[in-house]
């Protein structure tokens, strides 16, 4: 199990400044990042046993995290 948070500023290091700028000035983008962080925190909590869930639920969360991350990346690229 991967018990670490998946930080967007690490995942998208080349876009770090843009990530922070969009988050500060674009409420839709900020909501999208919050969605990502919420799902990521739920995955970490489940994997650490803080909030126990079955494996299927955790896998569904991971799929949702990937979809939200893809949307974040699409916005970062579109703003490039």
Secondary structure, 3 states (H helix, E strand, C coil): CCCCCCCHHHHCHHHHHHHHHHHHHCHHHHHHHHHHHHHHHHHHHHHCCCCCCCHHHHHHHHHHHHHHHHHHHHHHHHCC
